[in-house]
């Protein structure tokens, strides 16, 4: 690398011009944004830092305008409720076992390098308020359903800018951290797995014991779960859905994209969304039928009885659903069950366990307490158990697309309760709860870090709401009833999650003609911009080529003059020139090779 750096520092101005164009083109490429790939090389190092420079800026975190690189505060969470066996869990003191410094963004900027807008804001300077709407899945058209799945399919085939901590068999996420890349879909699904899995630790203090160095299924030890079985269960999943929607908005170019909610109350033992034109019908063995739009989708990180909850990204499982086949959850929850949870005035009781006989909103919503009293599973848990398969395990549930329409409705129930009670973040416990479930807990597996209390508030403050919960008065940032939001040209109309759902008359020819005219005008402007950009690039290339020709001809003239002034030494000069050219060739070849892969010279 030193050779390459020295070579770049000694470039002549024509060569620098070429590099300037290359840098300019790299800045024009957008970046989407466990840990960013740009940072994983620094993980676990002394004073490890994740403060990338955003495109268009010269300083880390876009300083001084967008943010600054600063130490990630240890939130001093209460871990007294954790077993001593989990003391070395890689998730404790998140994320300081991996990174000590990160970006702290200013104003409404967000993201791991302050290159995005906070939730509820948009625009170049993140100053424009926006409120998206999640629709009832029963009101979503067939074309909109296909559109949703097409974006999720794109997520399955697009590499994420984030890398995942390797927890495959034999990996050591504590003492020898390694990372693997993944698609956007797998990265997001893995976040849920990572927050939910049990602790992976050594069975022997002897580092030479390589036969079976890791285990997480000790008898009587249930392990940790930073996303379930505690006070922050609804909050963790609220933020999870927001993260998913933001990634889908990036992939689709549709800033109004949201996941519709599936109201499964009183559906009995039938799955009305399990059709081949949407989430897929099941064969007798539970596999998704080949004619379904989701045929071929897979699950990872399936929990296997008696085995450690590691996750091999190469081991794919067939996506299985067996609706109503589990005896203890043969039907979906009823509206009566939801109403019982809604009637609870307390967020959670101070034992914060799953076995408490006292009914709180959180314990009812998650499904450990409530009605019917003799039921094994209720509400959230009951839906997961009803489908079996991947959805039946916290480590693999997030790979089934059903998960997101179910949890969109779970968040709607949370939102209704927050609005009804006016509850404040002070209801979240400061101490005594399981790790990851306190008021000041960093929501597990997310980077940059976010405290749970930030999301214990009405959803409108976070940039979204629900179609039957919109107030009569217009919400700031929400498109009015007389205007359409900006949409990608290839998206169906009306788009999922628009500020207002507008059904245009089928025979409204004038409206259709006006829309076509507007799209045509937009295309003309886009073409003009492309033409101007192309012209600028051509001019720059001509200048560089001209400069290179000028430098080359000048060099030939100087060489010819030296030869003419010293005819007696003509042969000696030619031999020296030839020798110089031969010496220069390996350097150029090394640099050329370095553009694809590092050569041996560059590595040395």
C-alpha positions in Angstrom: 0.0 0.0 0.0 2.9 2.3 0.7 4.1 1.9 -2.9 0.7 2.8 -4.3 0.4 5.9 -2.0 3.9 7.1 -3.0 3.0 6.8 -6.6 -0.2 8.7 -6.2 1.5 11.5 -4.4 4.0 12.0 -7.3 1.4 12.1 -10.1 1.7 14.8 -12.7 -1.3 17.1 -13.2 -2.7 15.3 -16.3 -2.8 12.0 -14.3 -4.3 13.8 -11.3 -7.1 15.0 -13.7 -8.0 11.4 -14.5 -8.1 10.6 -10.8 -10.3 13.6 -10.1 -12.8 12.3 -12.6 -12.7 8.8 -11.0 -13.3 10.4 -7.6 -16.1 12.5 -8.9 -17.8 9.4 -10.4 -17.4 7.5 -7.1 -19.1 10.4 -5.2 -22.1 10.3 -7.5 -22.7 6.6 -6.6 -25.1 6.5 -3.7 -24.4 4.5 -0.6 -27.1 2.7 1.5 -26.7 2.8 5.1 -24.9 -5.7 12.8 -22.0 -3.1 11.5 -21.2 -1.2 8.3 -18.8 -3.0 6.0 -16.7 0.2 5.9 -15.9 -0.3 9.6 -15.5 -4.0 10.3 -11.7 -3.8 9.7 -11.5 -1.7 12.9 -13.7 -3.9 15.1 -12.3 -4.9 18.5 -9.1 -2.9 18.0 -7.9 -0.6 20.7 -10.1 2.5 20.5 -11.9 0.9 17.6 -13.7 3.5 15.5 -16.6 3.5 13.1 -16.8 7.1 11.7 -16.8 6.9 7.9 -16.7 9.9 5.7 -20.1 10.4 3.9 -20.1 11.0 0.1 -19.6 14.7 -0.7 -17.7 15.5 2.6 -14.1 15.6 3.6 -14.5 14.8 7.3 -15.8 11.8 9.3 -19.5 11.9 10.0 -19.9 14.9 7.7 -18.3 17.2 10.4 -18.9 19.9 11.3 -22.3 20.3 9.6 -23.9 16.9 10.0 -22.3 15.2 13.0 -19.0 14.4 14.8 -17.0 11.3 15.7 -17.3 10.8 19.5 -17.1 8.0 22.1 -20.2 5.8 22.3 -21.5 6.2 25.8 -21.8 3.1 28.0 -25.3 3.2 29.2 -24.4 1.4 32.4 -27.3 -1.0 32.1 -28.3 -3.1 35.1 -27.2 -6.7 34.4 -27.9 -8.0 37.8 -30.8 -10.1 36.5 -28.4 -12.1 34.2 -26.8 -15.4 35.0 -23.1 -15.4 35.8 -22.8 -17.9 32.9 -23.6 -15.0 30.5 -20.9 -12.6 31.8 -18.9 -12.8 28.6 -21.8 -12.6 26.2 -20.7 -10.6 23.1 -23.9 -8.5 23.4 -23.3 -7.1 26.9 -22.4 -3.3 26.9 -23.5 -3.2 23.3 -21.7 -2.2 21.0 -18.5 -1.3 23.0 -17.0 -4.8 22.7 -16.7 -4.0 19.0 -16.6 -0.2 18.6 -15.7 2.5 21.1 -16.2 5.5 18.8 -19.0 6.3 16.4 -20.9 9.1 14.7 -23.1 11.4 16.7 -25.4 13.2 14.3 -26.7 16.7 14.6 -30.2 18.0 14.0 -32.4 15.6 12.0 -29.4 13.7 10.4 -29.0 10.0 11.1 -27.2 6.9 10.0 -23.8 5.4 10.7 -22.1 8.3 8.9 -24.9 10.9 9.3 -25.9 10.4 5.6 -29.6 9.8 6.2 -32.6 11.6 7.7 -34.1 10.8 11.1 -37.4 9.0 11.1 -40.2 11.4 10.2 -38.0 13.7 8.2 -36.9 14.0 4.5 -35.3 16.4 2.1 -31.7 17.3 1.3 -31.2 18.9 4.7 -33.7 16.6 6.5 -35.9 19.6 7.5 -39.2 18.4 5.8 -41.6 16.5 8.1 -43.2 13.4 6.6 -45.8 11.0 8.0 -46.4 7.7 6.2 -49.5 5.6 6.6 -49.7 1.8 7.1 -52.8 0.4 5.5 -55.1 -2.5 6.4 -53.9 -5.5 4.4 -57.6 -6.3 3.5 -57.7 -3.0 1.6 -54.5 -3.6 -0.4 -55.0 -4.4 -4.1 -53.5 -7.4 -5.8 -51.1 -5.2 -7.7 -50.0 -3.5 -4.5 -49.3 -7.0 -2.9 -47.2 -7.9 -5.9 -45.3 -4.6 -5.6 -44.6 -5.3 -1.9 -43.2 -8.8 -2.6 -41.2 -7.5 -5.5 -39.3 -5.1 -3.2 -38.8 -7.8 -0.7 -37.5 -10.1 -3.5 -35.1 -7.3 -4.5 -33.9 -7.2 -0.9 -33.1 -10.9 -1.1 -30.9 -10.2 -4.1 -29.2 -7.0 -3.1 -26.1 -7.0 -0.9 -26.3 -5.0 2.3 -23.8 -2.4 3.3 -23.7 -4.1 6.7 -21.7 -7.1 7.7 -22.9 -9.7 10.2 -21.0 -11.1 13.2 -20.1 -14.7 12.3 -21.7 -17.1 14.7 -21.5 -20.2 12.6 -20.4 -23.5 14.2 -16.9 -23.1 15.8 -16.9 -19.3 15.4 -15.9 -17.2 18.4 -17.9 -13.9 18.6 -16.2 -12.9 21.8 -12.4 -13.6 21.4 -11.9 -13.9 17.7 -14.6 -11.8 15.9 -15.2 -12.4 12.2 -17.8 -11.0 9.8 -19.7 -12.2 6.8 -21.6 -10.3 4.2 -25.3 -10.8 3.4 -28.2 -9.6 1.4 -30.4 -6.8 2.7 -33.1 -9.3 3.6 -30.8 -11.7 5.4 -29.1 -8.9 7.2 -32.4 -7.6 8.5 -33.6 -11.0 9.4 -30.3 -11.8 11.2 -30.7 -8.7 13.4 -33.8 -10.4 15.0 -31.9 -13.7 15.4 -28.9 -12.0 17.0 -31.0 -10.2 19.5 -32.9 -13.4 20.4 -30.4 -16.2 20.4 -28.9 -17.7 23.6 -25.4 -16.9 24.8 -22.5 -18.7 23.0 -19.6 -19.4 25.4 -16.8 -21.8 26.1 -17.5 -25.0 28.0 -13.9 -25.1 29.2 -11.5 -22.4 30.2 -8.8 -24.3 28.3 -8.3 -22.6 24.9 -6.7 -25.9 23.6 -10.1 -27.6 24.0 -11.1 -27.5 20.3 -13.3 -30.5 20.1 -16.4 -28.8 21.5 -15.4 -25.2 22.5 -18.8 -23.6 22.5 -22.2 -24.4 24.0 -25.3 -22.5 25.0 -27.7 -25.2 26.2 -26.7 -25.9 29.7 -29.4 -27.7 31.8 -31.7 -25.2 33.5 -30.3 -22.3 31.7 -32.7 -20.4 29.4 -30.2 -17.8 28.2 -30.7 -14.2 27.2 -33.3 -12.6 24.9 -32.9 -8.9 24.3 -36.0 -8.7 22.1 -38.5 -10.9 23.9 -39.7 -12.0 27.3 -39.3 -8.5 28.8 -40.5 -4.9 29.0 -39.0 -3.8 25.7 -40.5 -6.5 23.6 -43.0 -4.1 21.9 -40.4 -1.3 21.6 -37.7 -3.5 20.1 -40.1 -4.7 17.4 -41.4 -1.2 16.8 -38.0 0.0 15.8 -37.3 -3.2 13.9 -40.3 -2.5 11.6 -39.1 1.1 11.1 -35.6 -0.1 10.1 -37.2 -2.6 7.7 -39.4 0.0 6.1 -36.5 2.4 5.7 -34.5 -0.2 3.8 -37.5 -1.0 1.6 -37.9 2.7 0.9 -34.2 2.9 -0.3 -34.5 -0.2 -2.5 -37.8 1.0 -4.1 -37.1 4.7 -4.3 -40.5 5.1 -2.7 -40.3 7.3 0.4 -43.9 6.4 1.3 -43.4 2.6 1.4 -44.8 0.9 4.5 -45.9 -2.6 5.5 -49.6 -3.1 5.7 -51.0 -4.6 8.9 -52.8 -7.9 8.9 -55.7 -7.9 11.4 -56.0 -11.6 12.1 -58.6 -11.2 14.9 -61.6 -13.6 14.5 -60.1 -15.3 11.5 -60.5 -18.6 13.3 -58.4 -21.4 11.9 -58.0 -20.0 8.4 -55.3 -17.9 6.9 -56.8 -15.5 4.4 -53.4 -14.2 3.3 -51.9 -17.6 2.6 -52.7 -17.6 -1.1 -50.3 -18.1 -4.0 -50.8 -14.6 -5.3 -49.4 -13.3 -2.0 -47.6 -15.1 0.9 -48.2 -18.6 -0.5 -50.4 -21.6 0.3 -48.9 -24.7 1.9 -48.5 -28.3 0.7 -49.4 -31.2 2.9 -45.8 -31.2 4.3 -46.0 -27.5 5.0 -43.7 -26.3 2.2 -44.9 -23.4 0.1 -46.5 -24.4 -3.2 -44.4 -23.9 -6.3 -46.9 -21.7 -8.0 -46.7 -19.1 -5.1 -45.0 -15.8 -5.5 -42.8 -16.7 -2.5 -41.9 -20.2 -3.8 -38.2 -20.8 -3.2 -37.9 -18.4 -0.3 -35.9 -20.0 2.6 -35.2 -19.6 6.3 -31.9 -19.5 8.2 -30.9 -20.0 11.8 -33.6 -22.6 12.5 -33.5 -23.7 16.2 -32.6 -27.4 16.4 -33.4 -29.2 19.7 -30.5 -29.9 21.9 -28.0 -27.9 19.8 -26.3 -24.6 20.3 -28.1 -21.6 18.6 -25.3 -20.8 16.2 -26.2 -19.9 12.7 -24.6 -21.2 9.5 -25.5 -18.8 6.7 -24.8 -21.6 4.1 -27.4 -23.9 5.7 -30.8 -22.9 4.2 -34.0 -24.5 5.4 -37.2 -24.9 3.3 -39.8 -22.3 4.4 -42.5 -24.2 6.2 -46.0 -23.2 7.4 -48.5 -25.5 8.9 -51.6 -23.3 9.8 -53.8 -24.6 12.6 -51.8 -27.9 12.9 -50.3 -27.1 16.3 -52.8 -28.3 18.9 -52.0 -25.7 21.5 -52.6 -22.9 19.0 -55.1 -24.2 16.5 -56.8 -20.9 15.9 -55.8 -17.2 15.7 -56.5 -14.7 18.5 -59.9 -13.1 18.9 -60.8 -9.5 19.2 -61.8 -10.3 22.8 -58.2 -11.2 23.6 -57.0 -7.9 22.0 -59.6 -5.9 24.0 -58.5 -7.5 27.2 -54.9 -6.5 26.6 -56.0 -3.0 25.7 -57.8 -2.7 29.0 -54.7 -3.1 31.1 -53.5 0.3 32.5 -50.0 -0.8 33.6 -47.2 -1.3 31.0 -45.4 -4.0 33.0 -45.2 -5.2 36.6 -41.9 -5.1 38.6 -41.0 -8.7 38.4 -40.9 -8.3 34.5 -41.0 -12.0 34.0 -43.1 -14.2 31.7 -44.5 -16.3 34.6 -46.1 -13.5 36.5 -49.8 -14.1 37.2 -50.5 -10.4 37.0 -51.8 -9.1 33.7 -50.0 -6.1 32.3 -50.2 -4.7 28.8 -46.8 -6.0 27.8 -47.3 -9.5 29.1 -50.8 -9.7 27.5 -49.5 -8.3 24.2 -46.6 -10.7 24.0 -48.9 -13.6 24.9 -47.8 -14.9 28.3 -50.9 -13.7 30.3 -54.5 -12.9 29.4 -57.5 -14.7 28.2 -58.5 -17.4 27.8 -56.8 -18.2 31.1 -56.2 -21.8 30.4 -54.5 -21.1 27.0 -50.9 -22.0 26.5 -50.3 -19.2 24.0 -52.1 -15.9 23.3 -51.9 -12.9 21.0 -48.4 -12.5 19.6 -47.1 -15.9 20.6 -50.3 -17.6 19.5 -50.0 -16.3 15.9 -46.4 -17.6 15.7 -47.4 -21.0 17.1 -50.4 -21.2 14.8 -48.2 -21.2 11.7 -45.4 -23.5 13.1 -42.3 -23.9 10.9 -39.9 -21.0 10.9 -42.4 -18.7 12.6 -42.4 -21.0 15.6 -38.9 -20.0 16.6 -37.5 -16.6 17.5 -34.2 -17.4 15.8 -35.8 -18.0 12.4 -39.2 -16.3 12.4 -37.9 -13.1 10.7 -37.1 -15.0 7.5 -40.9 -15.7 6.8 -42.4 -12.6 5.1 -45.6 -13.3 7.2 -43.6 -11.9 10.2 -43.8 -8.3 9.0 -47.6 -8.1 8.3 -48.2 -9.7 11.7 -45.9 -7.3 13.5 -47.3 -4.3 11.8 -50.6 -5.2 13.4 -48.8 -5.8 16.8 -47.4 -2.3 16.6 -50.9 -1.0 15.8 -52.2 -2.5 19.0 -49.3 -0.8 20.8 -50.1 2.5 19.2 -53.8 2.3 20.2 -52.8 1.6 23.8 -50.3 4.5 23.9 -52.9 6.9 22.6 -55.6 5.6 25.0 -53.5 5.7 28.1 -51.1 8.6 27.3 -48.3 6.5 28.9 -44.9 8.0 29.2 -41.4 6.4 28.9 -41.1 6.6 32.7 -43.2 3.4 32.8 -40.2 1.5 31.4 -38.1 0.1 34.3 -34.7 1.5 35.1 -33.5 -1.6 37.1 -34.5 -5.2 37.8 -35.6 -6.2 34.3 -33.7 -8.7 32.1 -30.8 -7.3 30.1 -31.9 -5.2 27.1 -35.3 -4.4 28.7 -34.6 -1.2 30.7 -35.5 2.3 29.9 -31.9 3.3 29.0 -31.1 0.0 27.2 -29.7 0.3 23.7 -31.9 -1.7 21.4 -29.9 -4.8 20.7 -28.1 -5.4 17.4 -28.7 -2.0 16.0 -25.9 0.4 14.9 -25.9 3.3 15.5 -27.3 2.7 18.9 -30.8 3.8 20.0 -32.2 3.9 23.5 -35.6 2.2 23.9 -37.2 5.2 25.6 -37.0 7.1 22.3 -39.7 4.9 20.7 -42.1 4.9 23.6 -44.2 7.7 22.1 -47.0 8.2 19.5 -46.0 6.9 16.1 -46.7 10.2 14.4 -43.7 11.6 16.1 -41.7 8.8 14.5 -43.0 9.5 11.0 -45.9 7.0 10.5 -49.5 6.3 11.5 -52.4 3.9 10.6 -55.1 4.4 8.1 -58.0 4.4 10.6 -56.1 6.5 13.2 -55.5 9.6 11.1 -56.9 12.7 12.9 -59.4 14.9 11.0 -56.9 17.7 11.1 -54.0 17.4 8.7 -50.8 16.1 10.2 -47.8 18.2 9.4 -45.8 16.6 6.6 -48.7 14.4 5.5 -50.0 14.9 1.9 -53.3 16.6 2.0 -56.5 15.0 0.6 -56.1 17.0 -2.7 -52.5 16.2 -3.5 -50.7 13.0 -4.5 -47.3 12.2 -2.9 -44.2 11.9 -5.1 -43.9 8.3 -6.4 -41.5 6.2 -8.4 -42.6 6.0 -12.0 -42.7 2.2 -12.0 -44.8 1.8 -8.9 -48.5 0.9 -9.1 -51.1 3.5 -8.2 -52.1 4.0 -5.4 -48.9 3.2 -3.7 -48.6 1.4 -0.4 -48.6 3.7 2.6 -49.3 7.0 0.9 -50.3 10.0 3.1 -53.9 9.7 1.8 -55.5 6.8 -0.1 -57.0 8.4 -3.2 -59.2 6.3 -5.5 -59.3 8.1 -8.9 -62.5 7.5 -11.0 -61.8 5.0 -13.8 -63.2 7.3 -16.4 -61.3 10.4 -15.3 -59.6 11.0 -18.6 -58.5 14.6 -17.8 -56.7 13.5 -14.7 -55.0 10.7 -16.5 -53.9 13.1 -19.4 -52.6 15.6 -16.9 -50.6 12.9 -15.1 -49.1 11.7 -18.4 -48.2 15.3 -19.3 -46.4 15.8 -15.9 -44.5 12.6 -16.3 -43.5 13.6 -19.8 -42.3 17.0 -18.6 -40.3 15.3 -15.8 -38.7 12.9 -18.3 -37.7 15.9 -20.5 -36.0 17.6 -17.5 -34.2 14.4 -16.6 -33.0 14.0 -20.2 -31.7 17.6 -20.2 -29.8 17.0 -17.0 -28.2 13.8 -18.3 -27.2 15.6 -21.5 -25.6 18.5 -19.5 -23.7 16.0 -17.3 -22.5 14.1 -20.3 -21.3 17.2 -22.0 -19.3 18.2 -18.8 -17.7 14.8 -18.7 -16.7 15.0 -22.4 -15.1 18.4 -21.9 -13.1 17.2 -18.9 -12.0 14.1 -20.8 -10.9 16.3 -23.8 -8.9 18.5 -21.4 -7.2 15.5 -19.9 -6.4 14.0 -23.3 -5.1 17.2 -24.6 -2.9 17.6 -21.5 -1.6 14.1 -21.8 -0.7 14.6 -25.5 1.0 17.9 -24.7 3.0 16.3 -21.9 4.0 13.4 -24.1 5.1 15.5 -27.1 7.1 17.8 -24.9 8.9 14.9 -23.4 9.8 13.6 -26.9 11.1 17.0 -27.9 13.3 17.3 -24.8 14.6 13.8 -25.4 15.3 14.5 -29.1 17.2 17.7 -28.1 19.5 15.8 -25.7 20.3 13.3 -28.4 21.2 16.0 -30.9 23.4 17.8 -28.5 25.4 14.7 -27.7 25.8 12.6 -30.9 28.9 10.9 -29.6 26.9 9.4 -26.7 23.9 8.5 -28.8 24.1 4.7 -28.3 24.7 5.1 -24.6 21.7 7.5 -24.2 19.4 5.1 -26.0 20.5 2.2 -23.8 19.8 4.3 -20.7 16.3 5.3 -22.0 15.6 1.7 -22.8 16.7 0.7 -19.3 14.5 3.3 -17.7 11.5 2.1 -19.6 12.1 -1.5 -18.5 12.4 -0.4 -14.9 9.2 1.6 -15.0 7.0 -1.3 -16.3 6.7 -3.3 -13.1 5.6 -0.3 -11.1 2.8 0.4 -13.6 1.8 -3.3 -13.7 1.7 -3.4 -9.9 -0.7 -0.4 -9.8 -2.9 -1.9 -12.6 -3.1 -5.2 -10.7 -3.9 -3.3 -7.5 -7.0 -1.9 -9.1 -8.4 -5.4 -9.2 -6.4 -7.3 -6.6 -3.3 -6.5 -4.6 -0.1 -7.6 -6.2 2.7 -9.2 -4.2 4.7 -5.9 -4.6 1.8 -3.9 -3.0 1.4 -6.3 -0.2 5.1 -6.1 0.6 
